[in-house]
Amino acid sequence: MRRYVVWVLLCFSMPPQAQALAEGTFTIARLQYGGGGDWYSDPSSLPNLLRFLRENTLVDAAVEEVRVELLDEELFSYPYLYMTGHGNISFSTAEVERLRRYLESGGFLHADDNYGMDESFRREMKKVFPLSKWVELPPEHEIFHSHFDFPSGLPKIHEHDGKRPQALALFVADRLVAIYTYETDLGDGWEDEAVHDNPPSKRLDALRMGVNIVVWALSH
């Protein structure tokens, strides 16, 4: 298993992010959005993923997530934004512009469908980048091999509608700015074992895939 000194590679194009990262720890910023969807779902997922990241990579990961809204001043202090939920998502005009600026400036978004956010998420992201389309990443893409190896691509963690899992990417000026994990529900696999009763093999796949996404994002 390859290990990466990811910390050396964290100096990308956003000065406020670089300042925050220099303080010593990486964390995941959970996006708090409007519209009524449960942005706070799977509360144990991100702390578990951060712990797994600390234990299996050289990333100095924090113990807890942070929570941010798109209009918060500290948004640009976090290079990695995560969102999930079951229900409706709604961005104001100001939030659309802020998310566009965040992603164009070097930030990264991981959206994980917890079942039920698909329609509204795609609608709102179309407002952010009207000319960009979601592209499915093939199994040979580096994100499936950045730390752990997933030769078949995105693993299936939790069953919803019997559809195959898809890792969808949004490119802006040839840069992958967002990944949308659809019909897999990685967050359920990151949660405490007793919550969803997923078998250990599924939870391990989910955590490993989560690490791959973080490692890839922080090294590009």
Secondary structure, DSSP 4 states (H G I P E B T S, - for coil): -----GGGG---S-HHHHHHHHTS-B--EEE--BSS--TT-STTHHHHHHHHHHHHSS--B-SS-EEE-TT-GGGGG-SEEEEEESS--B--HHHHHHHHHHHHTT-EEEEEE-SS-HHHHHHHHHHH-TT--EEEPPTTSGGGTSSS--TTSSPP-S-SSSPPPEEEEEEETTEEEEEEEESS-HHHHHS-HHHH---HHHHHHHHHHHHHHHHHHHT-
